[in-house]
């Protein structure tokens, strides 16, 4: 509990600090707190994942600190009009901490060794501080466009042949990172709405995987055939994660495209839609597989399923249909 609280404290220090050294210090507190949380005696791969995460984040922190010191040696304040190479070094370190392509090399490997609760932290909470720091120090649009385009391409192409649920969620996260970076170009409020809805949907999906004790597609299909309530929750939330209307996941994408087009980002809107269709194809393929395929083998031992949690997930998913439809009708 101490490490969990200090992890939250580190993020709060980072996003509320007025100086870059304070932001760096908050990131380090967050990093040192989350490593013990990743270690688990029940999971033999957690130590490997936590070590990979620590090494990668420590390298990014070193580059971040080096670029901050270089820029502060030139001038007292760091502004977007400073030396482009130094700003690119600083932002690249933040993109590495975030897990955006092409700095995502650590992300799938770390996720593969974590349990579902730690995966939830890595997919949601750990994105807050790097994204807000990137907001405070945006480079020119060309660099942002490059990161967005590469993230969209890598997430779509590398997610096609995955059978690991954790890796599928990882590449889905990289795809959503591209969308959230696009939101940063136009409106912070749109980014906040997108991130909140993405976090809620990801929480619902991970709870389904946790209660069904599934880490691979074969295990998931076997579990879904065992419990129809889990299957129903899974289908709705996965379609929502893909942004399929009229589910609530379509709402932030619709807002993003609307704002991008109003600000003349036509090409970026087109690229976002095209590559998101690839991710939607991956989601729909998984849903169809769960509906069609069955395995005549003994199912894995499932934990006791919390019906209240599943009812909450279904309540949110079903009401999101109504809420989303009402919002569209009002606008």
N, C-alpha and C positions, 0 to 999 in steps of 0.2 A: 504493500500500500504506500510505503514511503517513496519507493521508486516511481510509482504511478503518479503520485502528487508532484514529485520533482520534475517528471516528464512534462506535465501540464504547465508547471511553473516556468520551465525553460522556454516553452513555446510562447507563453505570455510575455516573458521578458524580451524575447526576440522581436515580437510584433509590436510592442509598445515602446521600444527604446528609440531615442532620438539620435543616437550615434551608431555608426557601423560597428564599432568595437563592442558596444552593448548588444547589438544584434548577433554578432559572432559568439559572444559569451552565452547568450540564451540558447543558441543552436548547440553549443558544446554541453551545456547542462542537460538539454534534451537528449543528446546522444548518449552521454554517460549514464543517464537514468534508464534508457530503453534497453540497453544491452542486457542487464540482469533480468528484465521482463521477458526477453526473447529466450533465455535459457530455461529449459524445462527438463526435469529428471525423467519424465514420461516419454519424451521425444528425443531419440538418439541423434537426430539430424539438426536439432536446434542449436547446438554449440557451433557446428559448422556454419550455419546461417548467420548467427550472431557475430562470428569472427569475420565473415565476408562483409557483413554490413558495417562493422566497425572499421575495417581497413579502408573500404570505399569512402565512407563518410569522413574518416580522418584525412584521407588524401584531398577530398573536396574542401574540407575545413582549412587545410594547409594552403591550398591555392587561394581560397577566399581571403585568408588573413594576409597572405603575401601581396595580393592585389590591393587590399585596403591600405596596407602600410605604404606601398608604392604611390598610391594616389594621394594619401594624406601627406606624404613628403613633398608633393608638388604644390598642393593647395590645402587650405583648411577644411573646405567643404567638397564633398563628392557630388557632382552634378552630371546630368546626361550629356553635357557639352564637353566633357573631358576626353582624354585620349581614348580612341575607339578600341585599341588593342587591350588596354587595361580594363575597360568596361566589359569587353567581351570575355576576358579572363574571369572577371568577377561573376558575370552572369552564367558562364559555363559551369562554374563551381556550384552555383545555386541550382542549375538545371540537373547537375549530377545528383545533388541531394534530393531533388524532386523525383528523379527517375524518368525524365523526358528523353526521348530518342534524339540524337544518337548516343546519349550518355546513360542509357538504360541497361548496360551490360550486366550490372549486378542485380537488377530488380527480379527477373524470373528465378535466378538461382537462390536468392535469399528467401523469396516467397515459398519455394518448393520445400524448404525445411521447417517452416513455421506451422504452428497449429492455427486453427481458425480464428481464435480471439486475437492472437498477435498479428495475423494477416489483416484483420479488420483495422487495427491500429495503424499498420503500415500503409494501407490503402486510403485511409481517411485522415486521421489526425496528423500524421507525419507530413502531409502535403501543405498544411496551413502556413507554417512559418516560411518555407522557401517561396511559396507563391506570393505572399504579401511582400516579402523582400524584393522579389522580381517586379512587383507593381511599383515599388518605390524607386526603382532604378531601371526603367524600361530603356532598352537600346532602340536603334532605328528599326523601322518595320521590316526591313529586309532580313535581319537576323531572326526576328520573331517568326516571319513567314517560313524561313528555312527550318526552324525547330518544329513548327506546326506541321509542315509538309512531311518531314522525315518521320515524325511521331505517327502521323496518320498512315503512312506507307508501311512502316515497320509493324505497327499493331495489327493492321489488316492482313498482311502477308504471313507474318510469323504465327498468327493465331489460327490459321486455317487447319493445320494438321495436329493440333494439340489434343491430347486425351486427359491431361491433368487439369482438374478444375482450378487449382491455384494459378497455373500458368495462363489459363483462359481469362481469369479475372485480372491477372497482371497486364496482359495485352489489352484487355478492355479498359483498364485504368490508364494506360498510355494513350489510348484513343480519346478518353475523356479529358486527359491533360491537354491534348491539342485543342479541344473545344473550349476548355477553361482559359487557355492562353489567348484564344481568339476573343473571348469575352473581355479579357483585360485590355484589349485594344480599344474598346468602345465604352464600357461602363463597368465600374466596380460593383454596382448593385446587381447587375446581371450575373457577374461572376459569383457573387455570394448566393444568389438564388440557385444557380446551377450546382454549386458545390454542396449546398444543403440537401437538395433533392437527390443528387448522386450519392451522398453519404447515407441517406435513409434507405435508398434502394439497395445499396451494397450491404448495409446492415441486415436487411431482410433476407437477402440471398445467402449471406454467410451464416445466418441463423438456421436457414433451411439445410445447408450443407452440414452444419454442426450437429443438428438434431438427427439427421439421417446418417451421420458418421461416414460421409462420402468424401473421397479425395480424388477419385478418378471417375470417368464417365460410366464405366461398367458398374461400379459400386452405386453410383447415383441412380442409374436406370433400375437396378435391382431394388433399391430403397423406395423409389417412386412407385413401383408396382406393388410394393407392400403397403403403402399408405397413400390413399387417394387425396387426402387433405394436403399433404406435402406436395404432391404432384400439381394440384391446382395452384398452390401458392408459388411454386417454382415457375410455372408457365407464365403467370401474370407478371411476376417481378422480372423475369428475364426479358420478356417483350417490352416491359417498361424501361429496363436498362438499355435496350437497343434503340429507344426513342420511337417506338411504334405507336402511332395514334390509335385510339384516344387515351392511352395510358399517360400517367403523370410524367414519365420520363420524356415524353414528347414536348412538354411545355417549355423547359429551359432551352431545348434545341430550337424550338419555334421562336422564342424570344431572341436567341442569339442570332439566328438568320435574319430576323426582322431588323435588328439593330445594325447588323453588318451591311445589309442592303441599303438601309437608310444612310449609312456613312460611306457608300460607294465601294464597299469591299465585295464586288461581284465575283471575282475569280476565287477569292478565299471561300466564299459561301458555296460555290460550285464544288471545289475540292473537298470541303468538309462533308457535303452531302454524298458525294461519290464514294469516298473511302469509308464513310460510316455505313453505307450499304453492305460493304464486305463484312463488317462486324455484325450487322444485323443478319446476314446470311449464316454466320457462325452460330448465333444464338438460335435462329429458327431451326437449323440442322440439329442442334442439341435437343430442342423441344420435340421435334418430330421423332428423333431417336428414342426419346423417353416414352412417346406414345405408341410406337410401333414395335420396338425391340423388347424381348423378354429373355431372361436367363433361367434355365432349369437347374440351377445349382443352389446349394444351401446359402441363404443370405447371411451376411456378416452380422455379428451380434450388434444390435442397435441399442443405443441408450434409451432410457425412458423419455418419451417425447412429452414436452411441456405443451399441453393443449392450449393453455392460455396464451403462450407466446405465438403459436400458430394462428389462433383466433385474432390476435392483435395484428399479425402480418397480413392476414386476409382482410381484416377490417380496413387497414390502411390502403391495401391494394384496390379493394372494391370501391372505397370512397374516393380514391384518387381519380377513378373514372368519372364520377359525378362532378368532383371539384374541377377537373380539367375541362370537362364539357361546359360547365358554367362559366369558366374564365374565357373560353373561346367565344361563347355566345355574347358575353359582355363586351368583348373587344371587337 
